[in-house]
Amino acid sequence: MKKKLGEIRKSGAKVEMWIKEFKGHTYLDVRRYYFSSASNTWEPTRKGFTMTSPEEAKKIVALLQEGIETLRW
């Protein structure tokens, strides 16, 4: 399975979130991409992370929510 959940663009780069599968394991992948003028395509960087369990994803969501509440957005 491979499914793009969405992307955010900012300052000439973008962050994409995907559901991917590798060796029978499904995970969430959050990765930064840059635009390569040489190939005219978006290329992934090493900057990013994968979440391999629901607990990891829930922890990230909780931390984001805490940040939003702290900043009162």
N, CA, C and O atoms as a DFTB+ gen file, in Angstrom:
292 C
 N C O
     1  1       0.847      -1.186       0.000
     2  2       0.000       0.000       0.000
     3  2       0.881       1.234       0.000
     4  3       1.898       1.286       0.692
     5  1       0.484       2.221      -0.777
     6  2       1.161       3.505      -0.784
     7  2       0.103       4.555      -1.064
     8  3      -0.527       4.551      -2.121
     9  1      -0.089       5.468      -0.095
    10  2      -1.136       6.478      -0.238
    11  2      -0.645       7.806       0.315
    12  3      -0.226       7.892       1.469
    13  1      -0.701       8.835      -0.510
    14  2      -0.318      10.178      -0.069
    15  2      -1.485      10.789       0.685
    16  3      -2.601      10.867       0.170
    17  1      -1.216      11.225       1.918
    18  2      -2.250      11.830       2.748
    19  2      -2.340      13.335       2.544
    20  3      -3.415      13.920       2.682
    21  1      -1.216      13.960       2.217
    22  2      -1.244      15.398       1.994
    23  2       0.142      16.001       1.990
    24  3       1.144      15.309       2.170
    25  1       0.179      17.314       1.779
    26  2       1.446      18.036       1.750
    27  2       1.254      19.460       2.220
    28  3       0.157      20.014       2.160
    29  1       2.349      20.041       2.690
    30  2       2.397      21.440       3.099
    31  2       3.604      22.050       2.397
    32  3       4.711      21.519       2.490
    33  1       3.397      23.162       1.693
    34  2       4.509      23.836       1.007
    35  2       4.892      25.101       1.762
    36  3       4.041      25.851       2.240
    37  1       6.211      25.312       1.854
    38  2       6.701      26.495       2.538
    39  2       8.148      26.750       2.119
    40  3       8.967      25.832       2.119
    41  1       8.456      27.975       1.767
    42  2       9.816      28.422       1.472
    43  2      10.539      27.540       0.455
    44  3      11.680      27.141       0.686
    45  1       9.901      27.239      -0.645
    46  2      10.550      26.475      -1.701
    47  2      10.731      25.001      -1.410
    48  3      11.399      24.299      -2.169
    49  1      10.151      24.522      -0.330
    50  2      10.230      23.109       0.024
    51  2       8.816      22.632       0.342
    52  3       7.874      23.423       0.381
    53  1       8.687      21.350       0.563
    54  2       7.389      20.830       0.988
    55  2       7.598      19.635       1.898
    56  3       8.631      18.967       1.864
    57  1       6.586      19.389       2.708
    58  2       6.551      18.221       3.589
    59  2       5.360      17.390       3.149
    60  3       4.248      17.899       3.004
    61  1       5.607      16.098       2.938
    62  2       4.537      15.189       2.544
    63  2       4.347      14.119       3.610
    64  3       5.301      13.697       4.263
    65  1       3.094      13.685       3.775
    66  2       2.804      12.569       4.669
    67  2       2.203      11.445       3.833
    68  3       1.264      11.642       3.062
    69  1       2.784      10.250       4.016
    70  2       2.381       9.070       3.259
    71  2       2.099       7.898       4.184
    72  3       2.682       7.790       5.263
    73  1       1.207       7.027       3.754
    74  2       1.086       5.690       4.332
    75  2       1.850       4.787       3.375
    76  3       1.563       4.754       2.178
    77  1       2.824       4.054       3.906
    78  2       3.651       3.184       3.067
    79  2       3.764       1.804       3.700
    80  3       3.430       1.604       4.869
    81  1       4.237       0.870       2.907
    82  2       4.448      -0.486       3.388
    83  2       5.851      -0.926       2.990
    84  3       6.314      -0.643       1.886
    85  1       6.525      -1.628       3.915
    86  2       7.862      -2.141       3.643
    87  2       8.022      -3.460       4.378
    88  3       7.842      -3.537       5.593
    89  1       8.356      -4.475       3.639
    90  2       8.556      -5.821       4.199
    91  2       7.379      -6.255       5.070
    92  3       7.564      -6.809       6.154
    93  1       6.173      -5.995       4.581
    94  2       4.973      -6.434       5.279
    95  2       4.518      -5.556       6.433
    96  3       3.528      -5.874       7.090
    97  1       5.219      -4.457       6.695
    98  2       4.867      -3.553       7.782
    99  2       4.356      -2.231       7.199
   100  3       4.964      -1.669       6.287
   101  1       3.236      -1.745       7.734
   102  2       2.662      -0.483       7.295
   103  2       3.066       0.612       8.271
   104  3       3.088       0.399       9.484
   105  1       3.386       1.782       7.735
   106  2       3.836       2.878       8.591
   107  2       3.464       4.217       7.985
   108  3       3.107       4.297       6.810
   109  1       3.548       5.274       8.794
   110  2       3.382       6.656       8.329
   111  2       4.757       7.247       8.092
   112  3       5.662       7.078       8.908
   113  1       4.913       7.937       6.982
   114  2       6.181       8.573       6.650
   115  2       5.939      10.067       6.467
   116  3       5.072      10.465       5.689
   117  1       6.696      10.890       7.176
   118  2       6.645      12.344       7.054
   119  2       8.023      12.766       6.573
   120  3       9.022      12.523       7.250
   121  1       8.081      13.401       5.397
   122  2       9.377      13.675       4.792
   123  2       9.375      15.042       4.121
   124  3       8.365      15.484       3.574
   125  1      10.542      15.706       4.176
   126  2      10.735      16.983       3.494
   127  2      11.262      16.714       2.085
   128  3      12.082      15.821       1.874
   129  1      10.776      17.502       1.126
   130  2      11.189      17.391      -0.269
   131  2      11.725      18.737      -0.744
   132  3      11.354      19.783      -0.212
   133  1      12.592      18.704      -1.742
   134  2      13.079      19.920      -2.387
   135  2      12.841      19.790      -3.889
   136  3      12.756      18.681      -4.417
   137  1      12.734      20.928      -4.570
   138  2      12.520      20.898      -6.007
   139  2      13.859      20.913      -6.718
   140  3      14.659      21.830      -6.537
   141  1      14.095      19.903      -7.520
   142  2      15.327      19.798      -8.295
   143  2      15.098      20.412      -9.675
   144  3      14.333      19.886     -10.483
   145  1      15.769      21.527      -9.930
   146  2      15.624      22.156     -11.245
   147  2      16.297      21.319     -12.328
   148  3      15.928      21.406     -13.499
   149  1      17.283      20.506     -11.941
   150  2      17.972      19.648     -12.916
   151  2      17.034      18.591     -13.491
   152  3      17.054      18.325     -14.692
   153  1      16.201      17.983     -12.619
   154  2      15.283      16.935     -13.088
   155  2      13.838      17.435     -13.195
   156  3      12.958      16.716     -13.666
   157  1      13.604      18.689     -12.746
   158  2      12.269      19.290     -12.769
   159  2      11.253      18.455     -11.978
   160  3      10.088      18.350     -12.363
   161  1      11.711      17.866     -10.868
   162  2      10.838      17.053     -10.013
   163  2      11.123      17.343      -8.542
   164  3      12.168      17.890      -8.193
   165  1      10.174      16.965      -7.689
   166  2      10.379      17.045      -6.248
   167  2      11.128      15.806      -5.804
   168  3      10.747      14.689      -6.155
   169  1      12.197      15.991      -5.030
   170  2      13.031      14.882      -4.561
   171  2      13.013      14.845      -3.027
   172  3      13.039      15.896      -2.387
   173  1      12.970      13.650      -2.433
   174  2      12.969      13.558      -0.967
   175  2      14.346      13.867      -0.383
   176  3      15.376      13.620      -1.010
   177  1      14.335      14.409       0.824
   178  2      15.582      14.617       1.566
   179  2      15.657      13.559       2.669
   180  3      14.739      12.754       2.827
   181  1      16.725      13.566       3.408
   182  2      16.848      12.662       4.561
   183  2      16.088      13.193       5.769
   184  3      15.909      12.489       6.763
   185  1      15.643      14.449       5.671
   186  2      14.927      15.069       6.789
   187  2      13.500      14.554       6.824
   188  3      12.722      14.778       5.897
   189  1      13.170      13.876       7.885
   190  2      11.848      13.325       8.040
   191  2      11.872      12.212       9.070
   192  3      12.893      11.967       9.712
   193  1      10.738      11.541       9.223
   194  2      10.674      10.440      10.173
   195  2       9.536       9.510       9.799
   196  3       8.627       9.872       9.051
   197  1       9.610       8.310      10.335
   198  2       8.547       7.337      10.143
   199  2       7.959       6.986      11.498
   200  3       8.646       6.998      12.518
   201  1       6.680       6.676      11.483
   202  2       5.985       6.228      12.689
   203  2       5.513       4.806      12.412
   204  3       4.785       4.553      11.453
   205  1       5.937       3.890      13.263
   206  2       5.658       2.480      13.021
   207  2       4.596       1.905      13.942
   208  3       4.298       0.712      13.884
   209  1       4.020       2.757      14.799
   210  2       2.985       2.253      15.709
   211  2       1.960       3.360      15.972
   212  3       2.276       4.544      15.858
   213  1       0.747       2.973      16.321
   214  2      -0.265       3.976      16.670
   215  2       0.169       4.843      17.850
   216  3      -0.177       6.023      17.911
   217  1       0.914       4.273      18.777
   218  2       1.372       5.034      19.956
   219  2       2.276       6.188      19.534
   220  3       2.163       7.291      20.069
   221  1       3.176       5.940      18.572
   222  2       4.061       7.010      18.093
   223  2       3.254       8.127      17.448
   224  3       3.495       9.304      17.717
   225  1       2.300       7.767      16.600
   226  2       1.473       8.762      15.916
   227  2       0.649       9.563      16.920
   228  3       0.537      10.783      16.799
   229  1       0.075       8.887      17.902
   230  2      -0.732       9.573      18.915
   231  2       0.116      10.526      19.749
   232  3      -0.362      11.589      20.143
   233  1       1.357      10.164      20.023
   234  2       2.266      11.026      20.781
   235  2       2.584      12.295      19.982
   236  3       2.598      13.393      20.538
   237  1       2.839      12.141      18.684
   238  2       3.103      13.304      17.834
   239  2       1.886      14.225      17.811
   240  3       2.031      15.441      17.944
   241  1       0.701      13.667      17.647
   242  2      -0.530      14.468      17.630
   243  2      -0.699      15.206      18.960
   244  3      -1.052      16.385      18.974
   245  1      -0.451      14.519      20.072
   246  2      -0.577      15.149      21.391
   247  2       0.421      16.298      21.551
   248  3       0.075      17.344      22.101
   249  1       1.644      16.112      21.080
   250  2       2.646      17.177      21.178
   251  2       2.262      18.376      20.311
   252  3       2.428      19.522      20.728
   253  1       1.752      18.115      19.116
   254  2       1.292      19.209      18.259
   255  2       0.137      19.966      18.918
   256  3       0.100      21.196      18.904
   257  1      -0.789      19.224      19.486
   258  2      -1.930      19.851      20.158
   259  2      -1.465      20.706      21.335
   260  3      -1.973      21.806      21.553
   261  1      -0.509      20.199      22.080
   262  2       0.038      20.969      23.207
   263  2       0.685      22.258      22.723
   264  3       0.522      23.308      23.344
   265  1       1.417      22.181      21.618
   266  2       2.045      23.377      21.048
   267  2       1.012      24.400      20.599
   268  3       1.177      25.598      20.828
   269  1      -0.055      23.927      19.959
   270  2      -1.127      24.810      19.500
   271  2      -1.796      25.490      20.692
   272  3      -2.057      26.693      20.662
   273  1      -2.071      24.722      21.729
   274  2      -2.701      25.293      22.921
   275  2      -1.786      26.271      23.631
   276  3      -2.244      27.308      24.110
   277  1      -0.510      25.961      23.707
   278  2       0.457      26.858      24.353
   279  2       0.548      28.193      23.619
   280  3       0.633      29.253      24.239
   281  1       0.528      28.123      22.277
   282  2       0.608      29.344      21.477
   283  2      -0.746      30.039      21.329
   284  3      -0.826      31.155      20.817
   285  1      -1.794      29.377      21.776
   286  2      -3.167      29.901      21.716
   287  2      -3.594      30.243      20.278
   288  3      -4.184      31.291      20.015
   289  1      -3.279      29.336      19.378
   290  2      -3.687      29.500      17.979
   291  2      -5.112      29.135      17.807
   292  3      -5.638      29.208      16.696
